[in-house]
Amino acid sequence: MVDDSVPDQLQCTTCLLPMQYQSKMDGKFLWQCFKCGKKYFVSENIDDNIEESWSPPR
């Protein structure tokens, strides 16, 4: 059985801290680390990869 729901928690691969779920944009769930500013875009489609991007930390 495949679980295609939003994960409960993601960890930042840089800081190893839990990332926070922000919003859903263009069919992708946006998660962000508030320490380093790394963002993950997790697609609704489980066949797609996770995209990473960076922004300045808050």
N, C-alpha and C positions, 0 to 999 in steps of 0.2 A: 504494500500500500504506500502511495506517495503522499507526503505531507507538503502541500503547496501553499500553506498559510505563511503569514509574516513570522519570522523567527522571534522568539522571546527576547533574545539578546545576541548581539554581535560584539566581538572584541576587536579593538584596533590592533592591527598588526605592527604598528610602530610603538605605541605606548603600552599596549597590553591592558588597557582599561576598557570597561564596558562602553560601547557607543550608544547614543541616544537616537531613538526613532524620531524623525522630524515630520515628514509628510509623504504624500504620494504624488509623484509628478510623471506625466506621460507614461503611465502604466508601470512605473518603477517606484520602489520604496526607498526613500532617502534616509540614510543613517549617517550620523556625524559624531566624530570625536571632538569634544570641546577643548581638549588639551592641545592637540597638534593641528586640528582643523581638517584632518582627513575625512573624506566623504565616501560612502559606499552607495551605489545605486543598484538595488537588488530587483531584478525583473520579476514580474508576476509569472512569466513563462519560465518554468523550471528548467527548460532546455538552454536558456541564455546564461551567459556568464555574469559575474558580479563586476561592475565597473568601479574603478577608484578614481578619485580626483582630490585636489587639495584646495583649501581656502585658508585665509588667516584665522588663527584661533580667536575665540571671543574673549 
